[in-house]
Amino acid sequence: MKGGRRTRLSPQQRRAQLIELGVELLASRSLDQISVEDIADRAGVSRGLLFHYFGSKHDFQVAVVQHISRDMLERTAPDESLDPMEMLRGTVVAYVDYVTERPATYVSMLRGSVSGDPDMRAVFEETRRAMVERTVTHLPSIGIDVDAMVRLAVRGWVAFVEDITIAWLQEQGISPSPAHDPDTAPNHDSALTREQFVDLAVAALPAVVASAQPDSIGGLPSEPIAVETSRAGPVAP
């Protein structure tokens, strides 16, 4: 796709445009497969101008990932007008909606070759910290004293949700899984529905917080929420 006539933009607008083009291309390819030439061509600018704004292809990739991470945090921000469990559920639903709209982007960032890059890991770590912080911020309102153990448990919950999201996307056939690996190949008969997946992710947080502070679970349910699967019995974290 050849770029059209070059439009004069401010430096901030041009930089934002280039990042948005990178985000768009991530819908159909992994981050390391996006070429500088393709981005420059689509924007109607020279390759050198792209490097003027980002310095290198790697810097451009980091900027794209930072943009996606900020966008995800904004899209999944908790609604503080709700009670704690409804707030949690609303955040998880927004998160599931976000990743199912862009599964290839999500999987390539967390499991692709760029996930091993130190600068990328720093962006992912910053995003996880933000998710942990906004979760623990609301725990005192339901009787949970936030200490190092609770904070670590919430961090574990964030990692758990990330991991099961990738597995769920692959089971649903929403995200491609390796055809040669029977453990990750799509299995639609046993895959959780969207609602069941949300139930599982929501139920996991009270479970891990209760294990960290078993005598102080406040407004969180004392028993995990059962999740019915299509083949097996109830599943709880």
Summary of the structure (lengths in Angstrom):
residues: 237
radius of gyration: 20.3
end to end distance: 47.3
largest distance: 65.7
contacts: 691
relative contact order: 0.10
helix: 63%
strand: 2%
